[in-house]
Amino acid sequence: MRKTMNIRFDSYDMIERFSRDIANVKGEFDLVSGRKVIDAKSFLGIFSLDLSKPLVLDAVTDEVEIFDRFSCYQI
């Protein structure tokens, strides 16, 4: 299943929590900021994005309940 959602990080703690949440999830996850796309499981890669604007989480996974876990980051 492929799904996208708009997310936003308001603090360093949110990024750290997101990285922990996504680390062991099966599937492919990308974060998109404009034309830049990074692997969402890359903690350092997240910091290469423009975090002042909303990001798009592009997910391909069979675990539907995963999207509920990321709803706290959704805008």
N, CA, C and O of each residue as an XYZ file, in Angstrom:
300
protein
N       0.839     -1.173      0.000
C       0.000      0.000      0.000
C       0.888      1.241      0.000
O       1.865      1.327      0.745
N       0.532      2.182     -0.838
C       1.278      3.435     -0.920
C       0.413      4.550     -0.353
O      -0.767      4.668     -0.683
N       1.009      5.359      0.498
C       0.273      6.460      1.104
C       1.226      7.621      1.351
O       2.410      7.425      1.622
N       0.692      8.827      1.253
C       1.481     10.014      1.580
C       0.727     10.815      2.634
O      -0.501     10.782      2.705
N       1.489     11.529      3.445
C       0.896     12.436      4.425
C       1.833     13.602      4.643
O       3.052     13.454      4.567
N       1.264     14.751      4.913
C       2.051     15.939      5.227
C       2.377     15.920      6.707
O       1.495     15.731      7.545
N       3.646     16.118      7.025
C       4.082     16.130      8.417
C       4.927     17.364      8.679
O       5.394     18.031      7.756
N       5.111     17.648      9.949
C       5.933     18.788     10.342
C       6.616     18.455     11.663
O       6.021     17.846     12.552
N       7.869     18.866     11.772
C       8.630     18.697     13.005
C       8.779     20.059     13.668
O       9.290     21.000     13.061
N       8.332     20.159     14.909
C       8.412     21.429     15.632
C       9.638     21.524     16.529
O       9.973     22.606     17.011
N      10.308     20.395     16.756
C      11.452     20.412     17.663
C      12.399     19.261     17.347
O      12.052     18.325     16.627
N      13.582     19.354     17.894
C      14.574     18.288     17.771
C      14.027     16.994     18.380
O      14.261     15.909     17.847
N      13.300     17.108     19.494
C      12.742     15.927     20.159
C      11.759     15.189     19.258
O      11.704     13.959     19.273
N      10.984     15.934     18.473
C      10.054     15.291     17.539
C      10.793     14.503     16.466
O      10.360     13.419     16.075
N      11.897     15.045     15.996
C      12.697     14.347     14.982
C      13.291     13.081     15.582
O      13.292     12.028     14.944
N      13.791     13.182     16.797
C      14.375     12.019     17.466
C      13.315     10.929     17.679
O      13.580      9.750     17.447
N      12.131     11.322     18.115
C      11.046     10.361     18.344
C      10.597      9.730     17.020
O      10.345      8.526     16.962
N      10.498     10.535     15.963
C      10.130     10.034     14.640
C      11.146      9.000     14.165
O      10.767      7.953     13.642
N      12.426      9.287     14.344
C      13.481      8.361     13.915
C      13.380      7.032     14.653
O      13.564      5.971     14.057
N      13.090      7.089     15.942
C      12.917      5.853     16.711
C      11.676      5.092     16.251
O      11.698      3.866     16.145
N      10.592      5.823     15.978
C       9.348      5.184     15.557
C       9.487      4.479     14.212
O       8.936      3.396     14.018
N      10.215      5.084     13.295
C      10.279      4.563     11.930
C      11.406      3.545     11.726
O      11.408      2.820     10.731
N      12.337      3.487     12.633
C      13.539      2.657     12.459
C      13.243      1.182     12.214
O      13.889      0.563     11.369
N      12.298      0.614     12.921
C      12.051     -0.823     12.823
C      10.786     -1.186     12.063
O      10.308     -2.317     12.149
N      10.247     -0.234     11.325
C       9.034     -0.480     10.549
C       9.422     -1.050      9.189
O      10.341     -0.555      8.537
N       8.715     -2.090      8.771
C       8.980     -2.674      7.457
C       8.325     -1.829      6.388
O       7.161     -1.447      6.508
N       9.071     -1.543      5.351
C       8.560     -0.762      4.235
C       9.570      0.265      3.791
O      10.655      0.389      4.359
N       9.193      0.994      2.767
C      10.046      2.052      2.229
C       9.415      3.389      2.547
O       8.237      3.613      2.269
N      10.209      4.283      3.136
C       9.714      5.586      3.564
C      10.655      6.673      3.081
O      11.865      6.598      3.296
N      10.099      7.679      2.432
C      10.870      8.824      1.969
C      10.268     10.088      2.547
O       9.062     10.166      2.778
N      11.112     11.073      2.778
C      10.658     12.409      3.144
C      10.984     13.327      1.979
O      12.097     13.303      1.454
N      10.011     14.136      1.577
C      10.154     15.011      0.422
C       9.990     16.451      0.867
O       9.029     16.804      1.550
N      10.953     17.281      0.464
C      10.903     18.717      0.710
C      11.251     19.395     -0.607
O      12.419     19.459     -0.993
N      10.237     19.899     -1.289
C      10.480     20.486     -2.611
C      10.912     19.407     -3.581
O      10.187     18.438     -3.804
N      12.104     19.573     -4.163
C      12.629     18.569     -5.092
C      13.582     17.600     -4.419
O      14.082     16.678     -5.063
N      13.840     17.793     -3.140
C      14.786     16.951     -2.417
C      14.056     15.780     -1.755
O      13.054     15.975     -1.068
N      14.567     14.560     -1.968
C      13.976     13.343     -1.408
C      15.064     12.601     -0.642
O      16.154     12.367     -1.164
N      14.757     12.231      0.606
C      15.716     11.471      1.408
C      15.009     10.251      2.015
O      13.783     10.212      2.116
N      15.793      9.282      2.406
C      15.279      8.116      3.119
C      14.819      8.589      4.498
O      15.610      9.162      5.248
N      13.562      8.357      4.837
C      13.007      8.843      6.103
C      13.640      8.160      7.313
O      13.497      8.637      8.439
N      14.331      7.055      7.090
C      14.981      6.356      8.198
C      16.372      6.923      8.482
O      17.052      6.460      9.398
N      16.797      7.911      7.714
C      18.101      8.537      7.886
C      17.983      9.744      8.811
O      17.489     10.799      8.412
N      18.439      9.580     10.040
C      18.369     10.647     11.036
C      19.094     11.894     10.548
O      18.553     12.996     10.636
N      20.302     11.736     10.038
C      21.061     12.889      9.549
C      20.464     13.458      8.272
O      20.531     14.664      8.033
N      19.879     12.592      7.451
C      19.250     13.054      6.221
C      18.103     14.008      6.484
O      17.878     14.940      5.712
N      17.375     13.784      7.568
C      16.250     14.659      7.913
C      16.739     16.088      8.110
O      16.057     17.040      7.730
N      17.913     16.237      8.700
C      18.441     17.577      8.965
C      18.933     18.279      7.703
O      19.219     19.476      7.738
N      19.034     17.557      6.596
C      19.436     18.194      5.341
C      18.240     18.843      4.640
O      18.409     19.526      3.630
N      17.036     18.634      5.173
C      15.830     19.190      4.577
C      15.498     20.548      5.189
O      16.005     20.902      6.253
N      14.650     21.296      4.511
C      14.159     22.573      5.023
C      13.038     22.272      6.015
O      11.898     22.044      5.612
N      13.356     22.271      7.302
C      12.408     21.885      8.339
C      11.454     23.016      8.724
O      10.582     22.826      9.572
N      11.611     24.182      8.114
C      10.708     25.289      8.406
C       9.388     25.141      7.646
O       8.422     25.848      7.934
N       9.345     24.235      6.686
C       8.157     23.997      5.878
C       7.660     22.573      6.109
O       8.418     21.715      6.562
N       6.391     22.322      5.800
C       5.889     20.945      5.922
C       6.623     20.002      4.978
O       7.067     20.405      3.903
N       6.745     18.760      5.387
C       7.378     17.719      4.590
C       6.305     16.723      4.162
O       5.234     16.653      4.763
N       6.602     15.963      3.128
C       5.698     14.906      2.685
C       6.356     13.573      3.017
O       7.477     13.298      2.589
N       5.648     12.749      3.786
C       6.093     11.395      4.082
C       5.458     10.490      3.048
O       4.237     10.343      3.007
N       6.283      9.885      2.216
C       5.843      8.986      1.155
C       6.161      7.572      1.623
O       7.330      7.217      1.772
N       5.132      6.764      1.856
C       5.326      5.443      2.452
C       4.788      4.340      1.552
O       3.722      4.466      0.951
N       5.551      3.258      1.474
C       5.102      2.048      0.797
C       5.289      0.916      1.798
O       6.412      0.483      2.056
N       4.165      0.435      2.368
C       4.211     -0.598      3.381
C       2.888     -1.347      3.409
O       1.855     -0.824      2.991
N       2.932     -2.577      3.908
C       1.721     -3.377      4.050
C       1.089     -3.191      5.420
O      -0.034     -3.642      5.647
N       1.784     -2.540      6.328
C       1.303     -2.354      7.692
C       0.468     -1.069      7.773
O       1.009      0.022      7.950
N      -0.843     -1.213      7.643
C      -1.750     -0.062      7.611
C      -1.754      0.695      8.929
O      -1.869      1.921      8.925
N      -1.632      0.003     10.053
C      -1.672      0.651     11.367
C      -0.479      1.571     11.611
O      -0.485      2.354     12.560
N       0.522      1.484     10.780
C       1.703      2.341     10.905
C       1.316      3.808     10.750
O       1.901      4.669     11.406
N       0.351      4.103      9.902
C      -0.033      5.488      9.653
C      -0.656      6.123     10.887
O      -0.570      7.337     11.075
N      -1.279      5.311     11.722
C      -1.802      5.833     12.993
C      -0.659      6.266     13.901
O      -0.779      7.252     14.629
N       0.441      5.537     13.860
C       1.607      5.865     14.690
C       2.207      7.217     14.296
O       2.729      7.939     15.145
N       2.130      7.554     13.012
C       2.719      8.808     12.536
C       1.724      9.965     12.507
O       2.074     11.065     12.080
N       0.505      9.737     12.948
C      -0.510     10.790     12.909
C      -0.159     11.974     13.822
O      -0.634     13.086     13.590
N       0.659     11.752     14.848
C       1.038     12.852     15.742
C       1.955     13.868     15.045
O       2.124     14.983     15.538
N       2.543     13.493     13.914
C       3.403     14.408     13.155
C       2.632     15.075     12.014
O       3.128     16.015     11.393
N       1.440     14.595     11.745
C       0.649     15.063     10.614
C       0.089     16.458     10.861
O      -0.295     16.807     11.977
N       0.053     17.246      9.784
C      -0.541     18.588      9.901
C      -1.849     18.637      9.154
O      -2.508     19.676      9.128
